Amino acid sequence: MKKKFYITTPIYYPSANAHIGHAYCTTMCDIFARNKRIRGYETYFLTGTDEHGEKIQKNAEKVNKTPQEFVDEIANNFQNLWRTLKISNDDFIRTTEERHIKVVQQVFSHLYQNGDIYLGNYEGWYCTPCESFWTETQVGEEHLCPDCHRPVHKDKEEAYFFNTKKYLPDLLRFMDEHPKFITPITRKNEMMNTFIKPGLEDLCISRTSFDWGVPILENPKHVTYVWMDALTNYISALGYLNENDSLFKKFWLDEETEIIHVVGADISRFHIIYWPMFLKGLNLRFPDRIFVHGLLDLNGEKMSKSRGNVVSPLPLIERYGVDALRWFLAREFSFGSDGRFTPELFVERINLDLANNLGNLVNRTLTMINKYFDGIIPSHNQNMRDLDKNLGDLLVKTVDEYESLMDDLKITESLAKVMELLGAANKYIEESEPWTLAKASDISGLENVMASLANVIINATMMLECCLVETAPKIYQQFGLSKKQHSYEFVKEFNHLAGTKISKGNPLFPRLKKDEEIAYINSISQH
Ligand code: MSP
């Protein structure tokens, strides 16, 4: 495994406020970044907003604002939302910032001088909401955008093109030699069959029909077409071409850094095909991984800002807390597959995992430590039974599985392993019957059970902390731990807590009343 990590979300269009589909990708990247930092790896986590383009210009006009005023407000809302969701990004790049614009212009010039870009005429089917040109075959007989399924129109204009033939062999070779470059693997096959095998078209990278974009220095009536502008954020944010580019050296040039772009299925084409080609043209290395996640729908319908069919994260967070939303997003469906948000699934998931499995275990354990040991966590002794030892063994096995799944971006599966461990700990209470041990005054037996439970809970919490950012500190506090005692270096230790004084607090996740909460969530979803 590499030693450093650079992880990015796509930069979001600030054409309307964020919905939970946007919160999804950012939360998953945050979990990964936090996990790496907790485990001691240097990590840089980037997100931001993609502020140029015709659609933004039009949306701003509709509300009588300049495009800049319009994007300032929404970019600010995105940043506030990330703060509320406890997103630990190291930087937030906006494509209207000078530091970015300069790099886009230089990237264009460089590729132009290389002979990778030429001036031509574009004629094709254009989808305004997606800002994408499509070919005859892609739009089909009904002339609908293959991405958003809205009608497209014929359009023609002078434009610059990026020659995709030149670097295709490099890209294909890289794909073959790096099986983890595109995950899940189905996404690679999809790319090959839909775009590469039928013959890749050159990419239009400039427009003249609107001016809300980065002007091309060589021919300023052109602005760069949004994708070239947008993709460049991943290097402009690190200070590429800037004298003060230590971040770029550290997180891009250094081969010891694993570069991971996480993107939704609808935009994977740009990241998998064109972005590596731009990088090749700039003589820069390819990212290590493009992880493609699925899309989240709402009650079975596509979530879309323009259709007004969205759930906003803020009211959910206000009522259920940051961790409930983060948990649902991470755990409900496998990262990489499509998923569904319904009020029922949300309430059930919180009750099942957080109220019952985690919450009850913490609550029961603290109650018993108070009752049997006056609130002091005991130590294991020599008389450990197989039952106790097995739980310790399961902990070690879980940590190994959790780490390797997380490293492979199987975030859902990795958190699920921790839930299995907590499930086993709940079962262990039933099987070890502390109440019977107490009746028989078997103090050494009770010590082992309470020590086992406390250690498993705390070590599981260390693994969950990257997702449950507000709950983990509460658990540490209720178990009376100092920072050192919940340091990840002890994650496999089964006896590192003895002697601390617990202070039981309120239940972590009170069980939600299903019908009431479903009605509430329905009331906050826009239709
Ligand atoms: N601006 C471009 C990305 C440029 S990256 C160099 C863009 N912006 S977007 O705001 O439309 O989408 C940003 C990301 O949000 C995409 O990865 C997209 O897949 C994701 N999502 C938008 N709606 C989503 C869901 N309903 N579910 C999951 N992710 C969703 O595309």
Boltz pocket constraint, residues with backbone or C-beta under 6 A from the ligand:
constraints:
  - pocket:
      binder: B
      contacts: [[A, 9], [A, 10], [A, 11], [A, 12], [A, 13], [A, 14], [A, 20], [A, 21], [A, 22], [A, 24], [A, 25], [A, 50], [A, 227], [A, 230], [A, 231], [A, 232], [A, 233], [A, 262], [A, 263], [A, 264], [A, 265], [A, 266], [A, 267], [A, 293], [A, 294], [A, 295], [A, 296], [A, 297], [A, 303]]
      max_distance: 6.0
